[in-house]
Amino acid sequence: MNQDNGNPSLLRLTWPIFAEQSLHVLTGVVDTLMVSQISDQAVAGIGSAWQIIFLFMMCFNVLAVGASIVCTHHLGQADRAGALRMAVGAISTNLWLGFGFSLVLAWAAPTLLRWVQLPPALMAYGLPFLRWMGGTLFLESMNYALAAVLRAHGHTRSVMWVMLAQNIVNGALTACFVFGWLGAPQLGATGVALATVFSRLLACLALWILARHDIGLHWRPANLLRIPAADLKRLLSYGLPAVGENLGWFSAFMFVTAMTARMGATALSTQTYVLQVASLSMLFSISVGLGNEILVGRLVGAGQFERAHQMCLQHMKLGLVWTTAIAALMALLGPWLLAHFTQDEAILSQGTDLIRLGLLLEPGRSFNLIMINALRAAGDTRFPVKAGILSQWGVMAFGAWLLGTWAGWGLPGVWSAFIADEWLRGLVMLRRWRRQHWLEHARTAQIQARGATL
C-alpha cells in the first residue's frame, strides 16, 4: 500500500515497531547479563520479581490496545479531535491503574514474592527490586498509553527513538550501579531497579513532549476526574479481548514449559535458547501485525471496507514472504547463534533442528498475527479470543503433550504442536476475513466513531 490518503505504507510503520520491540527484548537481555555478574541468586531473585511486574503490566496493555484501535477509527474519518479525546481517556485511566498498582506492589511486595515461592535467601535481591520497580509502575502505565497513541497517529519512528534512548540510559546506569563505574556506588539489585526507573522517567517525559508537539495532545490533571463512561466502554471493548487472548496463550505456553521441564534440564535449556534465537523472526511477525492493524483501523474508520479487505490480504502475502526469508536466515545461522549460548552438543544438535522447524512455524505465526490484528481493528474482537483459546489449549497444549510426551517425540513433537496451532488459527481467521463476517462489526465501529464525534 502506497502512502496515500494520509496513510503511511506498511513498511514505514513496521520497521520502527520492529526496532522498538527488539529494543524491549534487548533491555532484558542486557540487564540479565549484568545482574549475572553479581550472582546467580541475584538473577533468580530479580527474575521472580519481574514475573509479578509483568502480570500487572499486561493490564496496561488493555487500554493501550483499545486506544490504538479506536484512535485509528477516528483518524480514518479525519477526526483528529475525537482521536485525541480517546487518547486522553486512555492515558487518564491507565494512570489511575498505574497509581493503584504502584501502591499495591510497594506495600505488598514481601507477600507477593512469597506467593511465587521466592526462597528467603533471595529476598535481599527480589524485595528492593520489586518495591522500586513496582512502586513507580505508574510511569510505565503512561508510557504504554502514550506509545500506543503515537503509533496510531503514524509516529512509530518517534517511539522507536525514545526506546533507543531509554535503552542507552538504562544500560549505562545499570553498568555504573552494578560495577561501580564513574565512582558510582555499587547498589546491586537496587541499582538495577533505580537505573530502570530513571530511564522510564526520561522516556515518559520524552513521550509527553512528542505527543504534545507532534499530535497536539493536551492533558491536564483534571482529566483524571472526567473520563466519559462511553469512551471507557469503547476502549475496553477492544482491549479486554486482546489481553484475554494473550493470557490464554501465556497460560497454555506455561503448561507446555512445565511439561518440557519434566523432559529434563537439557530439553528445557534447549527450548529456552531456541526461543531466544527465534525471537527476531517472532518480533517481526508481531510488528507486521501491529502495522497492519493501524492501517486497517484507519480504513475501517473511513468506511473503506473493501479496500481494507484487499489490503489486508496483500499484507498477509507480504508478511509470509518477509517472515519466511527471516526464518530461512535463522535456519542458516542457527548453529552459529546457538554456539554463543552453550557448547553442549546435545543442545546444539536438537536446537538446530528446532530452529529449522521455524521455517514452518514463523510464517504461520506471521499469518496468524496479521489476520487476528486485522479482525480486531475491524471491531471483530470476540471471535479471535474464542477460537484462539480453543486452539491454544486444544492444539498447542494438548498436542504438545500428545506428541512430545505420549508419543515420545520430545521437543520436535512440541514444536509440531506449535506449528499446528499457529497455522490452524491463521487459516480460521483467514476464512472469517475472506467471508467478510467482520463487516457488521466494522460498520458498527465506524458508526460508533462517527457518533462519538457528533
N, C-alpha and C positions, 0 to 999 in steps of 0.2 A: 504493500500500500504506500503510495507516494504521499508526500506531505501536501495535503490539500485540505480545503475547508477548515483550516486551522488545526488539523490533526497531524501529529508527527508520525514518522514511519515506525514500524515495529523495531527495526534495528536501532534507531535513535533512542527509543525508550528502553530497549532490552539491555544493551551493553553497560549503561551505567548501573542498572539494577543488578546485573550480574557482578559487576565490580563491588558494589555495596554489599551484596550478600557474601561474597568471598572475603571481604574485609571483616565482616562479622565473625566468620569462622576463624580467620587468621588471629583475631584478638584472643580467642580462647586457646588456640594452639600456642601462641607466644607466651601468654600468662602461665599455661601449664608447664612449658619448658623452663621458665624462670623459677616457678614455685618448686619444681622438681629439684632445683639446686639447694633448696632449704632442706627438704627431706621427703621421702615417700609418704610419711604421715601427714605432712602439710598438704600434699596433693589430695590425699583421701579426705581430709577434713574440709578443705575448700570445695572439693567436688561434691560432697554431701550437701553443703550449704547451697551450691549452685542448683542442685535438683529442686530444692524448695523455692528458690528465687524464680526458676524457670516456670514452675506451675503458676505462680502469681502473675508473671509477665504474660502468660498466654491470655489472661483476662483482658489485658490492654489491647490485644490484637482484635478482640471482638469489635470495639468501636473503630479501630484503625481500618479494618476491612470494610465496615459499614460506611465510614466516611469516604473512603476511596471510591467505592461504587456509586454512592448517592451523589457525590460531587461530580463524577463524570456524567451522570444523567442530567444534572443542571447545566454543566458546561456544553453538553450536546445541544441544548436549547439556547445557547448563548446567554444563559442566565448566571452571570458571574456573582451577582448579589446573593442568589439562592445558594450557590456553591459555598460562598464564604459564610453564610449563616449556618449551614450544616457543619462546616468546619469548626466554627466557634462552639457549637453544641457538642461536637465530639471531643474537642480539647477540654471543655469545661467538665464533661462527665468523666473523662479519663483522669483529669486532675483530682476529682473527688475520690475516684477509685485509688489513685496513687497515694493520696494522703491517708486514706483508710488502711491500705496495705502496709504503708510505711510504719504506722503506729503499731499494727499487729506484729510485724516482723521484729521491730525494735524491742517490743515488750515481751513477746512470747518466743524469742529466739531459742532459749535453752530447751523449752518444751518441744518445739518443732524438731530440733536436732535429735532429741531423744526418740521422737516418733520415727525418725528414719534410721534408728538403731546406731547412731554415731557413738563409738566407744568413748568413755570418759577421758581416756588419754588423748583423744583427738579434739576434745572440746577447746583446747587452747588455740587451735587453728580455726576451727569452724565457727565458734561463737563470735569473736570480734569481726570476722569477715561478714557473717550474716547480719550482725547488728548495723554495721556501717553500710553495707550494700542494701539491705532491706529497709533501713531507716531513711534512706534517700531515694527510694524507689519511685517517688513522685516525679523525679527528673526523667526517668525512663518512660513513665506514662505520657509525659508531654512529648518526648522525642518520638514515640510511636505514632501519636496522632499527627504531629507536625510533619513528619516524614511522609505519612500516607497522603496528607492533603497536598503537599508539594508534588508528589509523584502524580497524583490525579490531575494536577494542572500542567503536567508535562515536564516539570523541573526535576527530572531524575538525575541529571548530572550534578545539580547543586547538592542534592542529598549525598551523592557519591563523594564529592569533595569534602563535605563535612565529616563523613565517616572516615575518610583517609586521614584528615587532620586529627580526629579523635584517636585513631589507632596510633599515630605517631606520638601524640602526647601521652597516651596510656602506656605505650611501650617504654618510652623514655623515663617516665616517672616510676614505673614498676621496677625498672633496672636500678634506678637510684635508691629506692627504698629497700630493695632486696639485697643488692650488692654493696650499698653504701657509696655509690659513685658521687662525685662532686661534693663530697663531705656530708651528704645526706645521712640521716640516722637509718640504721638497718631495722626496719619495723616488722619484717616477716609478713605474716598473713594480713595484719592490719595495714601494712604499707601497700600491699596489692589492692586491697579494698579502697584505700584513700586515692590511689592512682586512678582507679576506675571511676570513682565518684567525681573527681576533679575533671577528668576528661568528659564525662557525661554532662557536667555542668557547662563546660565550654561548648559542647555540641548543642545543648539546649539553647544557649544564648545565640549561637550562630543560626540555628534553625528559625528562631523567633525573628531575627533580623531579616533573613531571607524571605520568610513568609510575609513580613510587613512590606518589604521593598519590592519583591517580585510579583506577589499576587494581591497586595493591598489588604492583608488580613489585619483587622483591628480587634484586639481582645482586651477586655477590661475585667478587673476582679468582680465587678457587679454581674458579669455574665454567669458567674458561678451560681447565682440565685435566680437566674432567668433562663432555664433550659426548657423550651416548649416540649410538652409531652408527645405531640405528634411527630416532632423531629426525632426525639429519642426512640420512639417506636420504629420509625423507618430505619434508623441506624442499626438497631438491634435485630431487625428482621433480616438484614444481610449478614451481620457479624456473628450472631449466635450460631446459625447453621454451619458457617465456615469453621468456627472453632470446634463445634461438635464433631465435625468430620476429622479435624486434626487430632482431637482427643481419641477418637475411635482408632485411628491409625497408630497413634502413640501407644495406646494400651495393647493393641494386637502385637505391635513390634516388641514391647517389653515382654510379652508372653513368649514370643519366639526367641528373644535373647536369653530368657531364663531356661528355655529348652536347649538352646545352644550350649549354655554353661554346663548342662548335665552331660553333654558330649565330651567335656574335658577342657582343660585350660588351653590346649593347643587350638581347638576349634573356636573357642571364644576369642582368643587373641587374633586368629586369622580373620574372623568376622570384623573385629574392631579395626584392624589395619586396612582391610579391603574397603570398608565403608569410608575411611579417611581418604584413601586414594581415589575412590569413586565420587567423592564429594564435588569435584569440579564439574563433572557432567550433570550431577544431581542439581547443583545450584543453577546451572544453565537452564535446565528444564523449568525450574521454579521461576526464573527470570523471564523466560519466554511466555509462560503462563500469565504472569503479572502484567507484562506489556500488552498482551492480547486482551486481557481483562479491561485495561484502561481504554483501549480503542473501541472495543465492543460496547462498553458502557456509554461512551460518547455518542456512538451511532444510535444506540437504543434511545437515549435521551432526545436525539434529533428526530426520532421516528423513522430512521432509515433502516428498517428491519431486514429487507432483502440484501442490502449492501453489507450489513453486519453478518448475515448468514454466509454470504460468499467469501467475505474477507476472513472470517474465522477458519473456513476450510482451507484457504490459501495459507494462512499462518500455520495450520496444523501440518501441512506438507513441508513448509519451510522448517518448522521445528523438528520434524522427523529427520530431514536431511542434515541439519546442523548437528543435532544430538548424535546421530549415527556416526558422523565424522569425528566428533569428540570422543565417543566411545571407542572407535577404531584406534584413535591415537592413544587412548588409555590402555587398550589391549596390547599395543606395541611396546609401550613404555612400562607396562605393569611390573615385570621382573626387576627392572632398574629402580622403580619407585619403591617397591616393597623392600628392597635391599637397604634402603635408608632407614627403615623402621626395625628390621630384625635380620639376623643371619641364620635363623632356624630353618633348616632345609625343608622340613615338613610344612611349615607355614608358607615358605616361598613357593613350594610346588602347588599346594592346594589354593593358595591365594591367587596365583597367576591364573589358574583355571577359572576361578570365580570372577576375576576381572574380565576375562574373555567372555564369560557369560553376560557381562554388561553390554555386549553388542546386541543382545536381545532385550535385556532389562531396561536400559536407559532410553531407547526410542519409545518403548511402551510407557515409561514414566512421563516423558515429554508429551506424548499423545494424550495421555490421561489428564495431565495438569492443564494443558491448553483447553481441552473440551470442558472440564469441570469449571475452570475460571470463567469461560465464556458463558456457560449456563448461569453461573452466579451473577455475572454482570448484566445478564438479560432478566434478572429477577427470579429465575427458576432456582431457588435456593434449597428447597427441602428434598427434592429428588436425589441430588448428588450425595446428601448425607445418608439417606436410607439405603441407597444402592451401595454407597461406599462402605458403610459399617457391615452390611451383609457380606460383601466381598472380602473385606479386610479380615473378618473373623472366619467366614466360611471357606475362603480360598487360601488367603495368606497364612493365617494361624493354623487352621485345621490341615491345610495342605503341607505346611512345614512339618507338622507332627507326623502326618501320614507318610510323606516321602522321606523326610530326614531321619525320623526315629523308627517308626513301624516298619517301613520298607528297608531301612538300613542304608540309605543313600548318603547320610551325613549332610554336610554343608551344601553340596551340589543339589540335594533334594530341597533344602531350604530355599536356595536361590531359584530353583524351578518354581516353587510356590510364589515367590516374589514376582517372577516374570508373569505367571498366570494371572495373578491379582491385578497387576498394572494393565495388562492388555485387555483383560475382561472388563475392567471398569472403563477403560478408554473406548472400547467397542460399544458398550452400553450407552455411554454418554454421546458418542458419535451418532448412534441410531436415534437417540432422542433429539439431537440437534438437527439431523437431516430431515426428520419427520416434523420438525418445527413445533414440537409440543411446548416449546418455551415462548411462543409468540404471545399467547394470552398473558403470561406473566410480564413480558416485555411491554405490552400495551398498558398494563396496569401500572408498571413502573414509570412509564412516560407520563401517564395521567397524573400520578402522584406528584411527580416533579413539577408538572405544569400547575397543578392545583396549589402546591406549596408556594408557587411564585406569585399567584394571584392575591 
